[in-house]
Amino acid sequence: MENKSIQRQIIQLLNIFSVDVVVGSIMMGLYATRILRVQDPLWWYLVLALSVWVMYTADHLLDAVQGKEDTTIERHAIHFKYRKRIIPVWIGAALAAGAIAIYKLDDEIIYAGLILGLLVCIYFILLYYNRKRRPWLLQKELFIALVYVGGIWLAPLVWHATRPSSVVLLIIINMVLLAWAEGIVVSWYERQEDLQNSHTSFTTLFGRKAAKMFVLIILAFVVLTAGYHSLFSSFEATLKVASGIQLIMAFMLAALLFFPDRFRQNQLYRYLGELSFWLPGLILLA
């Protein structure tokens, strides 16, 4: 029993410090490079992991500093309590990602990454100063989904050097939709906490009923398109497997909405939501 408690605490800490998100980004990187059939230098995965961790930790630190000691969200409370230790690590990770990118990656990727990083900085500044002014214009879950998926696919698309096929573009769009849906599902579960801490999310803006309906519409689109491509299309095996993975991801996220009482226990919805983004790693089996 004690071992289970220790394991649960470890899993919780890994989630709080976004380690599971970083693992998911690496799996997504493998997914993108296999689909586009491009070489993937190991240095790129290190830059990718550091960049994703820096982005997510920046978001948590911003929320933590705004909430300070009054926050009731454990993730933010821990980031606020240990901010003096986390911030130097965060700065080091950001500098390391930049240095490795400059010395090891193509200039075109660096320039595109800088533009993406600048957009992220502008977003966080706008979010900080405009939380109570038309927050729907700064839809957090959508922005994170776009940056997360766009940042991961950026280098593989540059290496690919040609316009990807329509089915690959649809796969990318579906990944953005799945990432957006996962973010909304989390906000659906945590609506009360977000309201108590004055945080803006899709669900606090539009309500739980609308949020659930919107996610189901998104997931239905993914199921229809990915299901058709994985089961009935004549595409190559890699693309069929890629679509099949998205199909499984969509069903996993839908299950979180249909069985909230089960997945609310021990914050299973968070762990399973992030775990669904490890599934793209199954592309290695194709």
TORLUM-966254 format. One record per residue (C-alpha): x, y, z; residue in three letters; residue number from 0. Coordinates in nm, 3 decimals, always signed. Layout:
N
+---------+---------+---------+--------+-----+
!       X !       Y !       Z ! residu ! num !
+---------+---------+---------+--------+-----+
!       X !       Y !       Z !    ALA ! NUM !
...
+---------+---------+---------+--------+-----+
END
This chain:
286
+---------+---------+---------+--------+-----+
!       X !       Y !       Z ! residu ! num !
+---------+---------+---------+--------+-----+
!  +0.000 !  +0.000 !  +0.000 !    MET !   0 !
!  +0.287 !  +0.233 !  +0.086 !    GLU !   1 !
!  +0.456 !  +0.155 !  -0.246 !    ASN !   2 !
!  +0.137 !  +0.256 !  -0.431 !    LYS !   3 !
!  +0.131 !  +0.583 !  -0.240 !    SER !   4 !
!  +0.494 !  +0.657 !  -0.329 !    ILE !   5 !
!  +0.432 !  +0.571 !  -0.694 !    GLN !   6 !
!  +0.128 !  +0.799 !  -0.699 !    ARG !   7 !
!  +0.332 !  +1.086 !  -0.553 !    GLN !   8 !
!  +0.606 !  +1.036 !  -0.812 !    ILE !   9 !
!  +0.353 !  +1.033 !  -1.097 !    ILE !  10 !
!  +0.189 !  +1.344 !  -0.953 !    GLN !  11 !
!  +0.522 !  +1.531 !  -0.933 !    LEU !  12 !
!  +0.612 !  +1.432 !  -1.288 !    LEU !  13 !
!  +0.278 !  +1.575 !  -1.400 !    ASN !  14 !
!  +0.312 !  +1.892 !  -1.192 !    ILE !  15 !
!  +0.652 !  +1.967 !  -1.344 !    PHE !  16 !
!  +0.533 !  +1.880 !  -1.697 !    SER !  17 !
!  +0.768 !  +1.585 !  -1.746 !    VAL !  18 !
!  +0.484 !  +1.382 !  -1.898 !    ASP !  19 !
!  +0.423 !  +1.664 !  -2.148 !    VAL !  20 !
!  +0.790 !  +1.660 !  -2.245 !    VAL !  21 !
!  +0.778 !  +1.284 !  -2.306 !    VAL !  22 !
!  +0.466 !  +1.337 !  -2.518 !    GLY !  23 !
!  +0.645 !  +1.600 !  -2.726 !    SER !  24 !
!  +0.927 !  +1.355 !  -2.802 !    ILE !  25 !
!  +0.672 !  +1.091 !  -2.906 !    MET !  26 !
!  +0.506 !  +1.350 !  -3.128 !    MET !  27 !
!  +0.845 !  +1.438 !  -3.277 !    GLY !  28 !
!  +0.902 !  +1.072 !  -3.367 !    LEU !  29 !
!  +0.551 !  +1.067 !  -3.515 !    TYR !  30 !
!  +0.617 !  +1.372 !  -3.734 !    ALA !  31 !
!  +0.956 !  +1.261 !  -3.863 !    THR !  32 !
!  +0.833 !  +0.910 !  -3.949 !    ARG !  33 !
!  +0.530 !  +1.043 !  -4.135 !    ILE !  34 !
!  +0.739 !  +1.293 !  -4.334 !    LEU !  35 !
!  +1.027 !  +1.043 !  -4.376 !    ARG !  36 !
!  +1.301 !  +1.288 !  -4.272 !    VAL !  37 !
!  +1.619 !  +1.246 !  -4.072 !    GLN !  38 !
!  +1.585 !  +1.343 !  -3.707 !    ASP !  39 !
!  +1.912 !  +1.440 !  -3.532 !    PRO !  40 !
!  +1.924 !  +1.362 !  -3.161 !    LEU !  41 !
!  +2.010 !  +1.725 !  -3.083 !    TRP !  42 !
!  +1.671 !  +1.829 !  -3.215 !    TRP !  43 !
!  +1.491 !  +1.609 !  -2.960 !    TYR !  44 !
!  +1.689 !  +1.772 !  -2.679 !    LEU !  45 !
!  +1.600 !  +2.121 !  -2.804 !    VAL !  46 !
!  +1.239 !  +2.010 !  -2.842 !    LEU !  47 !
!  +1.219 !  +1.869 !  -2.488 !    ALA !  48 !
!  +1.379 !  +2.177 !  -2.332 !    LEU !  49 !
!  +1.161 !  +2.418 !  -2.532 !    SER !  50 !
!  +0.836 !  +2.242 !  -2.439 !    VAL !  51 !
!  +0.934 !  +2.231 !  -2.072 !    TRP !  52 !
!  +1.026 !  +2.602 !  -2.079 !    VAL !  53 !
!  +0.691 !  +2.698 !  -2.236 !    MET !  54 !
!  +0.476 !  +2.494 !  -1.996 !    TYR !  55 !
!  +0.676 !  +2.596 !  -1.690 !    THR !  56 !
!  +0.649 !  +2.963 !  -1.791 !    ALA !  57 !
!  +0.272 !  +2.923 !  -1.798 !    ASP !  58 !
!  +0.267 !  +2.758 !  -1.454 !    HIS !  59 !
!  +0.500 !  +3.020 !  -1.304 !    LEU !  60 !
!  +0.286 !  +3.302 !  -1.443 !    LEU !  61 !
!  -0.030 !  +3.151 !  -1.293 !    ASP !  62 !
!  +0.153 !  +3.081 !  -0.966 !    ALA !  63 !
!  +0.286 !  +3.437 !  -0.929 !    VAL !  64 !
!  -0.057 !  +3.582 !  -1.003 !    GLN !  65 !
!  -0.225 !  +3.357 !  -0.747 !    GLY !  66 !
!  +0.055 !  +3.373 !  -0.489 !    LYS !  67 !
!  -0.022 !  +3.208 !  -0.155 !    GLU !  68 !
!  -0.397 !  +3.224 !  -0.216 !    ASP !  69 !
!  -0.404 !  +2.966 !  -0.495 !    THR !  70 !
!  -0.589 !  +2.641 !  -0.426 !    THR !  71 !
!  -0.435 !  +2.463 !  -0.727 !    ILE !  72 !
!  -0.153 !  +2.237 !  -0.613 !    GLU !  73 !
!  +0.047 !  +2.277 !  -0.934 !    ARG !  74 !
!  +0.053 !  +2.655 !  -0.893 !    HIS !  75 !
!  +0.112 !  +2.639 !  -0.519 !    ALA !  76 !
!  +0.423 !  +2.425 !  -0.569 !    ILE !  77 !
!  +0.554 !  +2.647 !  -0.847 !    HIS !  78 !
!  +0.505 !  +2.953 !  -0.626 !    PHE !  79 !
!  +0.663 !  +2.791 !  -0.319 !    LYS !  80 !
!  +0.972 !  +2.674 !  -0.508 !    TYR !  81 !
!  +0.986 !  +2.957 !  -0.765 !    ARG !  82 !
!  +1.330 !  +3.072 !  -0.648 !    LYS !  83 !
!  +1.466 !  +2.728 !  -0.734 !    ARG !  84 !
!  +1.261 !  +2.674 !  -1.046 !    ILE !  85 !
!  +1.333 !  +3.008 !  -1.215 !    ILE !  86 !
!  +1.714 !  +2.956 !  -1.239 !    PRO !  87 !
!  +1.654 !  +2.608 !  -1.384 !    VAL !  88 !
!  +1.401 !  +2.759 !  -1.624 !    TRP !  89 !
!  +1.651 !  +3.024 !  -1.738 !    ILE !  90 !
!  +1.921 !  +2.760 !  -1.778 !    GLY !  91 !
!  +1.692 !  +2.536 !  -1.983 !    ALA !  92 !
!  +1.593 !  +2.828 !  -2.209 !    ALA !  93 !
!  +1.957 !  +2.928 !  -2.265 !    LEU !  94 !
!  +2.061 !  +2.567 !  -2.325 !    ALA !  95 !
!  +1.783 !  +2.518 !  -2.583 !    ALA !  96 !
!  +1.890 !  +2.837 !  -2.761 !    GLY !  97 !
!  +2.260 !  +2.751 !  -2.757 !    ALA !  98 !
!  +2.211 !  +2.396 !  -2.885 !    ILE !  99 !
!  +1.977 !  +2.519 !  -3.158 !    ALA ! 100 !
!  +2.228 !  +2.781 !  -3.275 !    ILE ! 101 !
!  +2.517 !  +2.536 !  -3.294 !    TYR ! 102 !
!  +2.337 !  +2.224 !  -3.414 !    LYS ! 103 !
!  +2.025 !  +2.314 !  -3.612 !    LEU ! 104 !
!  +1.969 !  +2.474 !  -3.953 !    ASP ! 105 !
!  +1.937 !  +2.852 !  -3.971 !    ASP ! 106 !
!  +1.589 !  +2.824 !  -4.123 !    GLU ! 107 !
!  +1.468 !  +2.626 !  -3.821 !    ILE ! 108 !
!  +1.630 !  +2.873 !  -3.581 !    ILE ! 109 !
!  +1.461 !  +3.172 !  -3.748 !    TYR ! 110 !
!  +1.123 !  +2.998 !  -3.749 !    ALA ! 111 !
!  +1.175 !  +2.897 !  -3.385 !    GLY ! 112 !
!  +1.260 !  +3.255 !  -3.289 !    LEU ! 113 !
!  +0.939 !  +3.380 !  -3.451 !    ILE ! 114 !
!  +0.742 !  +3.114 !  -3.266 !    LEU ! 115 !
!  +0.917 !  +3.205 !  -2.939 !    GLY ! 116 !
!  +0.841 !  +3.573 !  -2.995 !    LEU ! 117 !
!  +0.473 !  +3.492 !  -3.049 !    LEU ! 118 !
!  +0.473 !  +3.294 !  -2.723 !    VAL ! 119 !
!  +0.628 !  +3.589 !  -2.534 !    CYS ! 120 !
!  +0.375 !  +3.833 !  -2.682 !    ILE ! 121 !
!  +0.093 !  +3.598 !  -2.588 !    TYR ! 122 !
!  +0.207 !  +3.569 !  -2.226 !    PHE ! 123 !
!  +0.244 !  +3.948 !  -2.200 !    ILE ! 124 !
!  -0.105 !  +4.002 !  -2.342 !    LEU ! 125 !
!  -0.243 !  +3.731 !  -2.116 !    LEU ! 126 !
!  -0.084 !  +3.888 !  -1.809 !    TYR ! 127 !
!  -0.220 !  +4.237 !  -1.877 !    TYR ! 128 !
!  -0.554 !  +4.147 !  -2.035 !    ASN ! 129 !
!  -0.698 !  +3.863 !  -1.829 !    ARG ! 130 !
!  -1.013 !  +4.057 !  -1.755 !    LYS ! 131 !
!  -1.040 !  +4.232 !  -2.093 !    ARG ! 132 !
!  -1.195 !  +4.017 !  -2.364 !    ARG ! 133 !
!  -1.018 !  +3.698 !  -2.248 !    PRO ! 134 !
!  -1.192 !  +3.497 !  -2.520 !    TRP ! 135 !
!  -0.955 !  +3.665 !  -2.768 !    LEU ! 136 !
!  -0.667 !  +3.497 !  -2.583 !    LEU ! 137 !
!  -0.812 !  +3.145 !  -2.580 !    GLN ! 138 !
!  -0.545 !  +2.967 !  -2.381 !    LYS ! 139 !
!  -0.616 !  +2.606 !  -2.473 !    GLU ! 140 !
!  -0.621 !  +2.681 !  -2.847 !    LEU ! 141 !
!  -0.301 !  +2.886 !  -2.836 !    PHE ! 142 !
!  -0.114 !  +2.616 !  -2.644 !    ILE ! 143 !
!  -0.237 !  +2.350 !  -2.889 !    ALA ! 144 !
!  -0.120 !  +2.556 !  -3.188 !    LEU ! 145 !
!  +0.222 !  +2.629 !  -3.037 !    VAL ! 146 !
!  +0.268 !  +2.273 !  -2.908 !    TYR ! 147 !
!  +0.186 !  +2.102 !  -3.237 !    VAL ! 148 !
!  +0.331 !  +2.376 !  -3.457 !    GLY ! 149 !
!  +0.658 !  +2.382 !  -3.265 !    GLY ! 150 !
!  +0.699 !  +2.005 !  -3.289 !    ILE ! 151 !
!  +0.619 !  +1.985 !  -3.662 !    TRP ! 152 !
!  +0.821 !  +2.295 !  -3.753 !    LEU ! 153 !
!  +1.162 !  +2.129 !  -3.803 !    ALA ! 154 !
!  +1.031 !  +1.813 !  -3.975 !    PRO ! 155 !
!  +0.837 !  +2.028 !  -4.223 !    LEU ! 156 !
!  +1.151 !  +2.236 !  -4.295 !    VAL ! 157 !
!  +1.353 !  +1.917 !  -4.349 !    TRP ! 158 !
!  +1.076 !  +1.778 !  -4.570 !    HIS ! 159 !
!  +1.134 !  +2.081 !  -4.799 !    ALA ! 160 !
!  +0.821 !  +2.022 !  -5.009 !    THR ! 161 !
!  +0.453 !  +2.085 !  -4.956 !    ARG ! 162 !
!  +0.310 !  +1.792 !  -4.758 !    PRO ! 163 !
!  +0.022 !  +1.593 !  -4.903 !    SER ! 164 !
!  -0.338 !  +1.673 !  -4.810 !    SER ! 165 !
!  -0.360 !  +1.369 !  -4.584 !    VAL ! 166 !
!  -0.048 !  +1.478 !  -4.391 !    VAL ! 167 !
!  -0.196 !  +1.827 !  -4.353 !    LEU ! 168 !
!  -0.514 !  +1.669 !  -4.218 !    LEU ! 169 !
!  -0.310 !  +1.464 !  -3.972 !    ILE ! 170 !
!  -0.146 !  +1.785 !  -3.847 !    ILE ! 171 !
!  -0.485 !  +1.960 !  -3.819 !    ILE ! 172 !
!  -0.626 !  +1.664 !  -3.628 !    ASN ! 173 !
!  -0.332 !  +1.678 !  -3.386 !    MET ! 174 !
!  -0.405 !  +2.045 !  -3.317 !    VAL ! 175 !
!  -0.770 !  +1.956 !  -3.257 !    LEU ! 176 !
!  -0.675 !  +1.669 !  -3.023 !    LEU ! 177 !
!  -0.438 !  +1.893 !  -2.826 !    ALA ! 178 !
!  -0.708 !  +2.161 !  -2.805 !    TRP ! 179 !
!  -0.966 !  +1.904 !  -2.696 !    ALA ! 180 !
!  -0.734 !  +1.771 !  -2.423 !    GLU ! 181 !
!  -0.683 !  +2.121 !  -2.287 !    GLY ! 182 !
!  -1.058 !  +2.186 !  -2.280 !    ILE ! 183 !
!  -1.124 !  +1.850 !  -2.111 !    VAL ! 184 !
!  -0.885 !  +1.947 !  -1.829 !    VAL ! 185 !
!  -1.058 !  +2.286 !  -1.796 !    SER ! 186 !
!  -1.394 !  +2.102 !  -1.790 !    TRP ! 187 !
!  -1.282 !  +1.902 !  -1.488 !    TYR ! 188 !
!  -1.119 !  +2.201 !  -1.317 !    GLU ! 189 !
!  -1.381 !  +2.469 !  -1.380 !    ARG ! 190 !
!  -1.456 !  +2.523 !  -1.010 !    GLN ! 191 !
!  -1.089 !  +2.556 !  -0.918 !    GLU ! 192 !
!  -1.030 !  +2.799 !  -1.203 !    ASP ! 193 !
!  -1.324 !  +3.013 !  -1.092 !    LEU ! 194 !
!  -1.200 !  +3.017 !  -0.732 !    GLN ! 195 !
!  -0.855 !  +3.127 !  -0.848 !    ASN ! 196 !
!  -0.982 !  +3.376 !  -1.110 !    SER ! 197 !
!  -0.827 !  +3.180 !  -1.399 !    HIS ! 198 !
!  -0.975 !  +3.202 !  -1.743 !    THR ! 199 !
!  -1.032 !  +2.883 !  -1.943 !    SER ! 200 !
!  -1.259 !  +2.766 !  -2.222 !    PHE ! 201 !
!  -1.499 !  +2.616 !  -1.967 !    THR ! 202 !
!  -1.510 !  +2.922 !  -1.740 !    THR ! 203 !
!  -1.591 !  +3.133 !  -2.046 !    LEU ! 204 !
!  -1.855 !  +2.914 !  -2.208 !    PHE ! 205 !
!  -1.973 !  +2.674 !  -1.937 !    GLY ! 206 !
!  -1.936 !  +2.297 !  -1.887 !    ARG ! 207 !
!  -2.223 !  +2.198 !  -2.115 !    LYS ! 208 !
!  -2.096 !  +2.401 !  -2.411 !    ALA ! 209 !
!  -1.738 !  +2.287 !  -2.349 !    ALA ! 210 !
!  -1.838 !  +1.920 !  -2.347 !    LYS ! 211 !
!  -2.045 !  +1.958 !  -2.665 !    MET ! 212 !
!  -1.763 !  +2.143 !  -2.841 !    PHE ! 213 !
!  -1.506 !  +1.878 !  -2.750 !    VAL ! 214 !
!  -1.736 !  +1.600 !  -2.870 !    LEU ! 215 !
!  -1.781 !  +1.780 !  -3.203 !    ILE ! 216 !
!  -1.402 !  +1.812 !  -3.238 !    ILE ! 217 !
!  -1.349 !  +1.446 !  -3.150 !    LEU ! 218 !
!  -1.626 !  +1.335 !  -3.389 !    ALA ! 219 !
!  -1.445 !  +1.512 !  -3.673 !    PHE ! 220 !
!  -1.118 !  +1.339 !  -3.580 !    VAL ! 221 !
!  -1.290 !  +0.999 !  -3.552 !    VAL ! 222 !
!  -1.458 !  +1.034 !  -3.890 !    LEU ! 223 !
!  -1.151 !  +1.152 !  -4.079 !    THR ! 224 !
!  -0.889 !  +0.941 !  -3.901 !    ALA ! 225 !
!  -1.119 !  +0.638 !  -3.898 !    GLY ! 226 !
!  -1.176 !  +0.658 !  -4.272 !    TYR ! 227 !
!  -0.806 !  +0.695 !  -4.350 !    HIS ! 228 !
!  -0.699 !  +0.415 !  -4.116 !    SER ! 229 !
!  -0.966 !  +0.163 !  -4.218 !    LEU ! 230 !
!  -1.078 !  +0.235 !  -4.574 !    PHE ! 231 !
!  -0.813 !  +0.439 !  -4.754 !    SER ! 232 !
!  -0.543 !  +0.306 !  -4.985 !    SER ! 233 !
!  -0.266 !  +0.514 !  -4.828 !    PHE ! 234 !
!  +0.071 !  +0.366 !  -4.732 !    GLU ! 235 !
!  +0.094 !  +0.173 !  -4.403 !    ALA ! 236 !
!  +0.263 !  +0.456 !  -4.211 !    THR ! 237 !
!  -0.019 !  +0.700 !  -4.281 !    LEU ! 238 !
!  -0.284 !  +0.440 !  -4.199 !    LYS ! 239 !
!  -0.113 !  +0.367 !  -3.865 !    VAL ! 240 !
!  -0.077 !  +0.742 !  -3.798 !    ALA ! 241 !
!  -0.451 !  +0.789 !  -3.852 !    SER ! 242 !
!  -0.527 !  +0.484 !  -3.636 !    GLY ! 243 !
!  -0.328 !  +0.636 !  -3.351 !    ILE ! 244 !
!  -0.535 !  +0.954 !  -3.374 !    GLN ! 245 !
!  -0.850 !  +0.743 !  -3.365 !    LEU ! 246 !
!  -0.740 !  +0.582 !  -3.035 !    ILE ! 247 !
!  -0.644 !  +0.922 !  -2.892 !    MET ! 248 !
!  -0.989 !  +1.060 !  -2.974 !    ALA ! 249 !
!  -1.163 !  +0.770 !  -2.800 !    PHE ! 250 !
!  -0.939 !  +0.811 !  -2.492 !    MET ! 251 !
!  -1.030 !  +1.178 !  -2.461 !    LEU ! 252 !
!  -1.400 !  +1.104 !  -2.518 !    ALA ! 253 !
!  -1.392 !  +0.848 !  -2.237 !    ALA ! 254 !
!  -1.275 !  +1.121 !  -1.997 !    LEU ! 255 !
!  -1.596 !  +1.313 !  -2.071 !    LEU ! 256 !
!  -1.831 !  +1.015 !  -2.049 !    PHE ! 257 !
!  -1.699 !  +0.877 !  -1.719 !    PHE ! 258 !
!  -1.609 !  +1.181 !  -1.507 !    PRO ! 259 !
!  -1.674 !  +1.016 !  -1.170 !    ASP ! 260 !
!  -1.420 !  +0.745 !  -1.247 !    ARG ! 261 !
!  -1.149 !  +0.967 !  -1.390 !    PHE ! 262 !
!  -1.184 !  +1.248 !  -1.137 !    ARG ! 263 !
!  -1.036 !  +1.017 !  -0.871 !    GLN ! 264 !
!  -0.670 !  +1.099 !  -0.802 !    ASN ! 265 !
!  -0.678 !  +1.337 !  -1.103 !    GLN ! 266 !
!  -0.671 !  +1.045 !  -1.347 !    LEU ! 267 !
!  -0.812 !  +1.274 !  -1.616 !    TYR ! 268 !
!  -0.485 !  +1.472 !  -1.614 !    ARG ! 269 !
!  -0.259 !  +1.169 !  -1.633 !    TYR ! 270 !
!  -0.460 !  +0.990 !  -1.902 !    LEU ! 271 !
!  -0.504 !  +1.309 !  -2.102 !    GLY ! 272 !
!  -0.127 !  +1.359 !  -2.117 !    GLU ! 273 !
!  -0.068 !  +0.986 !  -2.165 !    LEU ! 274 !
!  -0.279 !  +0.995 !  -2.481 !    SER ! 275 !
!  -0.003 !  +1.208 !  -2.636 !    PHE ! 276 !
!  +0.248 !  +0.932 !  -2.577 !    TRP ! 277 !
!  +0.056 !  +0.712 !  -2.822 !    LEU ! 278 !
!  +0.207 !  +0.879 !  -3.134 !    PRO ! 279 !
!  +0.525 !  +0.692 !  -3.040 !    GLY ! 280 !
!  +0.351 !  +0.377 !  -3.161 !    LEU ! 281 !
!  +0.434 !  +0.500 !  -3.512 !    ILE ! 282 !
!  +0.769 !  +0.325 !  -3.463 !    LEU ! 283 !
!  +0.582 !  -0.004 !  -3.505 !    LEU ! 284 !
!  +0.469 !  +0.087 !  -3.856 !    ALA ! 285 !
+---------+---------+---------+--------+-----+
END
